[in-house]
Amino acid sequence: MWYSSIVDTVGNTPLVRLNTFNKNIPGTILGKVEYFNPGQSVKDRIALKMIEDAESRGDLKPGGTIIEGTSGNTGMGLAMVAAVRGYKCVFTTTDKQSMEKVNLLRALGCEVKICPTNVEPDDPRSYYSVAKRLKEEIPNSWYPNQYDNLSNRQAHYEMTGPEIWEQTEGKITHFVAGVGTGGTITGTAEYLKEKNPDIKVIGIDSVGSIYKSYFETGVFDKRHIAPYLTEGIGEDIIPENVDFSLVDDVIQCPDREAFVTTRILARKEGLFVGGSCGSAVWGAMQFIRKHPMKEDDVMVIILPDSGTRYVSKIYNDEWMRTNGFIDEGSSMEVEEVVRLRGDNSRELITVDKNDTLEHCIVLMNRHNVSQLPVMDGENLVGSLNETRILSLLTESPEMRNKPVGDVMEEPLPVVSNDLKIDQITRMLSGGVAAVIVKQDNNKYTIITRSDLINAISKSMS
Ligand SMILES: Cc1ncc(COP(=O)(O)O)c(C=O)c1O
């Protein structure tokens, strides 16, 4: 069996179980590994579709020049198809994108113009405006404009959606994808929801992008736009390809969590992927914390590209340290803190959401603890701590008869045993009262500030 050109190998990328992230979570969590595409990203799909549609419309003629604004991946896909079909390529990109991406495009014989990141989209210097201007200046040229070209989402409706439906034998219940142009999530969701309208579609955005607030309010409020380093997702415009009516939730991921999770995917799953993959998996975990998965649930997370484009960044300790994403700090892991506390076999004290607040207070006094996780059966659904209880009782002593479920607060963050204490320190200094640790023996334990202080001082002595 052979292909008539590399272009024919686009698609049919594998679904791979994310074992580290799926541990102790009911259901099946799968990554759709798009770096198996020849151009090593999800964007190969839209590159091919946009070119084929332009050829059939007569917009792209033999020997023509393709001009596009890209974060690099669409450029790579277009360059690959252009190489096979004899087109020239001129790309505009922003100085936020990795040099690996720029060098790759130049290696494929493309011209690349680097534009400033932090300018308004309609600024003549922006990579959107420069691409539009070049289109006017260069004869026999075509501007795909992946943001508003609906062939983008159509590619996912025709390819990515059917693939996922077939590969999961129609058992998929949750679909998670980063939102850049919005083509991946919109096209795929359109197809999957036609097959089963109950499928939950979760969009992943970056902190500093307009999407989450726009999804929640329908208002384009510029105050939400701020610089961020995650590449490929989030935006400061609303492209035509985005259709949020197909999306059930949008979760925003900070750069740090995106990059730390990306490194865990590489080091614990052997998946050498890009930063927006880390965002997607981190976001999926946040969604599951709010909406626990059931045994038969099947979640598919799009992993858009390869880590080869981020070796000088996410996978470079110096770059991560310079940007404050990892610290010099102590390499002590949570497991060590529990060991130094000397009671890792201690049962985690919890209260059920149907218990009364009174009972919760009794438990806290009996075990001399200042917060308790709230359970609903096996699931962590909330938390209660002294500060909260005090304000409730001050409001009205009758509150003590209230079911915990009615007065509880957000669940405490759940972390894995191998997390470094620096990250826990940041969480606990950011207003979180304590964190829950998932131990390898399938047991939970809790870490408070005082546990950390004792562990650090013991480790010094
Ligand atoms: C690395 C990466 N992740 C995610 C996306 C988002 O995909 P889409 O544009 O289909 O929303 C892109 C798009 O450029 C990307 O390059």
The ligand as an SDF file (V2000), in Angstrom:
LIG
                    3D

 16 16  0  0  0  0  0  0  0  0999 V2000
   -0.7540   24.6640   18.5740 C   0  0  0  0  0  0  0  0  0  0  0  0
   -2.1840   24.9410   18.2780 C   0  0  0  0  0  0  0  0  0  0  0  0
   -3.1270   24.5500   19.1250 N   0  0  0  0  0  0  0  0  0  0  0  0
   -4.4400   24.7830   18.9150 C   0  0  0  0  0  0  0  0  0  0  0  0
   -4.8740   25.4660   17.8300 C   0  0  0  0  0  0  0  0  0  0  0  0
   -6.3560   25.7780   17.6850 C   0  0  0  0  0  0  0  0  0  0  0  0
   -6.9590   25.2120   16.6150 O   0  0  0  0  0  0  0  0  0  0  0  0
   -8.1180   26.0050   15.8240 P   0  0  0  0  0  0  0  0  0  0  0  0
   -7.4850   27.0960   15.0800 O   0  0  0  0  0  0  0  0  0  0  0  0
   -8.7360   24.9640   14.9520 O   0  0  0  0  0  0  0  0  0  0  0  0
   -9.0910   26.5230   16.8380 O   0  0  0  0  0  0  0  0  0  0  0  0
   -3.9230   25.9320   16.9410 C   0  0  0  0  0  0  0  0  0  0  0  0
   -4.3490   26.7550   15.8490 C   0  0  0  0  0  0  0  0  0  0  0  0
   -3.5540   27.4540   15.2710 O   0  0  0  0  0  0  0  0  0  0  0  0
   -2.5480   25.6330   17.1610 C   0  0  0  0  0  0  0  0  0  0  0  0
   -1.5900   26.0330   16.3280 O   0  0  0  0  0  0  0  0  0  0  0  0
  1  2  1  0
  2  3  1  0
  2 15  2  0
  3  4  2  0
  4  5  1  0
  5  6  1  0
  5 12  2  0
  6  7  1  0
  7  8  1  0
  8  9  2  0
  8 10  1  0
  8 11  1  0
 12 13  1  0
 12 15  1  0
 13 14  2  0
 15 16  1  0
M  END
$$$$
